[in-house]
Amino acid sequence: MPPITDDQTSDLGPSPDSLLSREDWKRRIEEARKRAALARRDWQLNAPLRMLAPDPPEKIATQRVLSDDTLQPGDIVSTDKGLFLFRGRSGADGQTAVFVPIARR
């Protein structure tokens, strides 16, 4: 890229910001600081909305046991919804697990 000559800089003219008075410049800085403070406060107030709550351990354990491919027909599993008896696998792909709830006594 060729260097900029004096003739080219004079064509650009002064920046509009270079014509600001000191008081206007300070006012613009203060307004920017206030906007930044408001943005920080808004970010902090809305932090809980941005965070996804992790699944509770009971739900994770239930999902894991219901998708366990080592289960044998007759196995009993404990879930967050109670006890279930594993009957086997069904479906066209043979991957759908069949569970029957065990009634409380």
Backbone as numpy.savetxt, mean C-alpha at the origin, in Angstrom:
# Nx Ny Nz CAx CAy CAz Cx Cy Cz
27.32 20.51 -26.77 26.46 21.69 -26.77 27.37 22.92 -26.77
27.15 23.85 -27.69 28.00 25.03 -27.75 27.73 25.97 -26.58
28.73 26.70 -26.14 28.53 27.63 -25.02 27.59 28.77 -25.41
26.90 29.31 -24.41 25.97 30.42 -24.64 26.77 31.72 -24.68
26.54 32.52 -25.70 27.27 33.78 -25.84 26.48 34.91 -25.20
27.11 36.06 -25.07 26.44 37.23 -24.49 25.23 37.65 -25.32
25.33 37.50 -26.64 24.21 37.86 -27.51 22.98 37.00 -27.22
23.21 35.71 -26.94 22.09 34.80 -26.67 21.47 35.08 -25.30
22.26 35.41 -24.30 21.71 35.69 -22.97 20.90 36.96 -22.97
21.27 37.92 -23.78 20.50 39.16 -23.83 19.14 38.93 -24.49
19.05 37.93 -25.36 17.78 37.61 -26.01 16.79 37.00 -25.02
17.31 36.29 -24.01 16.43 35.64 -23.03 15.77 36.65 -22.12
16.43 37.71 -21.80 15.88 38.72 -20.91 15.99 38.28 -19.46
15.69 39.18 -18.55 15.80 38.85 -17.13 14.68 37.90 -16.71
14.97 37.07 -15.74 13.97 36.17 -15.20 12.94 36.99 -14.43
11.66 36.60 -14.50 10.65 37.34 -13.74 10.95 37.33 -12.23
11.57 36.25 -11.75 11.89 36.18 -10.33 12.98 37.17 -9.94
13.82 37.57 -10.88 14.89 38.51 -10.55 14.35 39.92 -10.34
13.11 40.16 -10.73 12.51 41.48 -10.58 11.72 41.62 -9.28
11.66 40.55 -8.47 10.91 40.59 -7.21 11.63 41.45 -6.18
10.83 42.14 -5.39 11.43 42.87 -4.27 11.79 41.87 -3.19
12.62 42.29 -2.27 13.03 41.41 -1.16 11.82 40.98 -0.33
10.88 41.90 -0.12 9.69 41.59 0.67 8.81 40.56 -0.04
8.64 40.71 -1.36 7.85 39.73 -2.12 8.52 38.37 -2.10
9.84 38.37 -2.22 10.58 37.11 -2.19 10.40 36.42 -0.84
10.51 37.18 0.26 10.32 36.61 1.60 8.89 36.09 1.76
7.90 36.84 1.23 6.51 36.41 1.33 6.30 35.09 0.59
6.89 34.96 -0.60 6.77 33.72 -1.37 7.42 32.55 -0.64
8.55 32.78 0.00 9.22 31.73 0.78 8.34 31.32 1.96
7.76 32.28 2.65 6.90 31.97 3.80 5.66 31.19 3.36
5.06 31.57 2.23 3.89 30.84 1.71 4.27 29.40 1.35
5.43 29.21 0.77 5.90 27.86 0.42 6.11 27.04 1.69
6.66 27.64 2.73 6.84 26.92 4.00 5.51 26.51 4.60
4.51 27.41 4.53 3.19 27.08 5.07 2.56 25.93 4.28
2.68 25.97 2.94 2.14 24.87 2.12 2.83 23.54 2.46
4.14 23.60 2.68 4.88 22.38 3.03 4.43 21.85 4.39
4.22 22.75 5.36 3.77 22.33 6.69 2.38 21.70 6.61
1.49 22.30 5.81 0.14 21.73 5.63 0.21 20.36 4.96
1.07 20.22 3.98 1.21 18.94 3.29 1.73 17.87 4.25
2.72 18.24 5.09 3.24 17.29 6.09 2.16 16.88 7.07
1.38 17.85 7.55 0.31 17.54 8.50 -0.74 16.65 7.86
-1.12 16.96 6.63 -2.09 16.13 5.92 -1.57 14.71 5.74
-0.29 14.58 5.40 0.33 13.27 5.22 0.28 12.49 6.53
0.57 13.13 7.64 0.57 12.45 8.94 -0.83 12.06 9.37
-1.81 12.94 9.13 -3.19 12.64 9.53 -3.78 11.49 8.72
-3.35 11.35 7.47 -3.90 10.30 6.61 -3.04 9.05 6.58
-2.02 8.98 7.40 -1.14 7.80 7.42 -1.92 6.51 7.68
-2.87 6.49 8.65 -3.60 5.22 8.85 -4.37 4.76 7.63
-4.79 5.69 6.78 -5.53 5.31 5.58 -4.62 4.67 4.54
-3.32 5.01 4.57 -2.38 4.47 3.60 -1.88 3.10 3.99
-1.92 2.79 5.27 -1.36 1.52 5.74 -2.41 0.41 5.62
-1.99 -0.70 5.10 -2.86 -1.87 5.04 -2.60 -2.71 6.28
-3.66 -3.05 6.96 -3.52 -3.88 8.15 -3.17 -5.30 7.73
-2.17 -5.89 8.36 -1.83 -7.27 8.01 -2.94 -8.22 8.45
-3.04 -9.34 7.75 -4.04 -10.34 8.13 -3.70 -10.87 9.51
-4.73 -11.14 10.33 -4.47 -11.71 11.65 -3.88 -13.12 11.51
-3.10 -13.55 12.49 -2.47 -14.88 12.41 -3.48 -16.01 12.21
-4.68 -15.87 12.80 -5.69 -16.93 12.66 -6.10 -17.10 11.19
-6.25 -15.98 10.50 -6.66 -16.04 9.09 -5.54 -16.65 8.24
-4.31 -16.26 8.52 -3.16 -16.80 7.78 -3.08 -18.31 8.00
-3.23 -18.75 9.26 -3.16 -20.18 9.57 -4.31 -20.94 8.89
-5.51 -20.36 8.88 -6.65 -21.00 8.23 -6.40 -21.15 6.73
-5.92 -20.10 6.08 -5.64 -20.19 4.65 -4.59 -21.26 4.36
-3.60 -21.31 5.23 -2.53 -22.29 5.02 -3.05 -23.72 5.16
-3.85 -23.99 6.20 -4.31 -25.36 6.42 -5.34 -25.78 5.37
-6.17 -24.85 4.92 -7.18 -25.20 3.92 -6.57 -25.43 2.53
-5.37 -24.94 2.31 -4.73 -25.15 1.01 -3.58 -26.17 1.10
-3.48 -26.86 2.21 -2.42 -27.85 2.42 -2.65 -29.05 1.48
-1.67 -29.33 0.63 -1.85 -30.43 -0.32 -1.40 -31.78 0.25
-0.99 -31.80 1.52 -0.60 -33.08 2.14 -1.74 -33.69 2.95
-2.90 -33.03 3.00 -4.03 -33.57 3.76 -4.52 -34.88 3.14
-4.92 -35.78 4.02 -5.47 -37.07 3.61 -6.94 -37.12 4.05
-7.80 -37.82 3.29 -9.20 -37.95 3.72 -9.27 -38.48 5.15
-10.10 -37.80 5.95 -10.24 -38.17 7.36 -9.46 -37.25 8.29
-8.55 -36.46 7.75 -7.80 -35.51 8.59 -8.75 -34.45 9.12
-8.50 -34.02 10.35 -9.28 -32.95 10.97 -8.37 -31.73 11.09
-8.92 -30.58 10.65 -8.15 -29.34 10.72 -8.89 -28.33 11.59
-8.12 -27.50 12.25 -8.68 -26.43 13.08 -8.50 -25.11 12.34
-9.60 -24.35 12.21 -9.56 -23.07 11.52 -10.13 -21.99 12.43
-10.12 -20.78 11.94 -10.73 -19.69 12.71 -12.25 -19.80 12.74
-12.83 -20.70 11.95 -14.28 -20.93 11.93 -14.68 -22.22 12.65
-13.72 -22.93 13.20 -14.00 -24.17 13.91 -13.25 -25.35 13.31
-13.66 -26.56 13.71 -13.02 -27.78 13.23 -13.70 -28.30 11.97
-12.88 -28.83 11.04 -13.40 -29.36 9.79 -12.75 -30.70 9.50
-13.53 -31.58 8.88 -13.06 -32.89 8.45 -12.75 -32.81 6.97
-11.55 -33.22 6.60 -11.15 -33.21 5.18 -11.67 -34.49 4.53
-12.51 -34.33 3.49 -13.10 -35.48 2.80 -12.26 -35.92 1.61
-11.56 -35.00 1.01 -10.75 -35.32 -0.17 -10.77 -34.16 -1.14
-10.38 -34.47 -2.35 -10.32 -33.44 -3.40 -11.33 -33.81 -4.49
-11.91 -32.77 -5.08 -12.89 -32.99 -6.14 -12.69 -31.94 -7.22
-13.58 -31.93 -8.17 -13.51 -30.96 -9.26 -12.82 -31.54 -10.46
-12.94 -30.85 -11.57 -12.36 -31.32 -12.83 -10.85 -31.42 -12.73
-10.25 -30.51 -12.00 -8.79 -30.51 -11.88 -8.31 -31.31 -10.67
-9.24 -31.76 -9.85 -8.88 -32.52 -8.65 -8.17 -31.70 -7.60
-8.33 -30.39 -7.67 -7.64 -29.50 -6.75 -8.57 -28.85 -5.72
-9.86 -29.02 -5.88 -10.81 -28.40 -4.95 -10.93 -29.26 -3.71
-10.51 -28.72 -2.57 -10.58 -29.46 -1.31 -12.00 -29.45 -0.78
-12.43 -30.59 -0.26 -13.78 -30.72 0.29 -13.65 -30.89 1.80
-14.23 -29.94 2.54 -14.22 -29.98 4.01 -15.65 -30.02 4.51
-15.86 -30.74 5.61 -17.15 -30.83 6.24 -16.99 -30.32 7.67
-17.84 -29.36 8.09 -17.70 -28.87 9.46 -18.05 -29.96 10.47
-17.32 -29.97 11.56 -17.59 -30.91 12.65 -18.42 -30.16 13.68
-19.64 -30.69 13.97 -20.54 -30.04 14.90 -20.00 -30.14 16.32
-20.21 -29.07 17.08 -19.82 -29.10 18.50 -20.78 -29.98 19.27
-20.26 -30.61 20.31 -21.12 -31.47 21.12 -21.55 -30.76 22.35
